[in-house]
Amino acid sequence: MTLRTDGGWNVKEENASRASSSHDTKAEAVDRAKELAKNQELGQVVIHKKEMTIQTEHTYGKDPYPPKG
């Protein structure tokens, strides 16, 4: 999730060139990001603060343990 210049928040998938959704509040953006991540086999939400440092991370789905390799 990234902060927009107008104070809103964007939800962007990793390596995407543009946001998948835009929201007026951070809470709305977090909810949408979690919804998208939960629909993946293995999804992760990285929540950023306004200064773009990482605030927290959430992982959803089946974590392959033991890891391959």
N, C-alpha and C positions, 0 to 999 in steps of 0.2 A: 504494500500500500504506500502511496506517495501523496504528499500534500500538494494541492493545486495552488497556483498563485492567487486565486480568489478566496482561499481559506477552506475550500472543500477538499474532499479526499477521493483519490482514484484507486481502484482495484486493478492490478496488472499482473498477468501471469508471467512467470519467469521466461525470459527471452522474447517476450512479446514486444512488438514495436509500438503498440498503443494500448490504452487502458481498456479493460473489458467492461467496466462500469464506473460511473462517477456518482458521488454522494455528497450531500451537504454536511453531514456529520461523520466523525470518525467512527462512532458506534455503528452507524448504518453500513459503512464500508467494511468494518470488521465482521459484521454479521454476514454480509454477502461473500466475503472472502472465505469464511469458514464453510458456508454452504457449498461453494465451488470446490473447496479442498475435500470435503466429505464425499463428494461425488466421484472422486478419483480413486484408483486402486491404492495409491499411496500419495497423499496430498500434504502440503505444508503451507502454513500461513506465517509470514514474517511481518510483524507490526512495527512500524517505525514511529519515532517521535517527530515533532516538527523539524528538528535540526537534522533529521535523517539518520540518527543513530538507531540501532535496533532496541526496541522496547521489550518485546517478547516474541516467542515462536511457539506455534502449535503444530503438531504432526497428527495426521489422521490416516487410518487404514491399517493394513497388515504390514508390519515392519518385518522384512525378511531376516530372521535370525535363525541360525548363525548366518552372518553375511557371506556372500559368495566371494571367493578369491583368496 
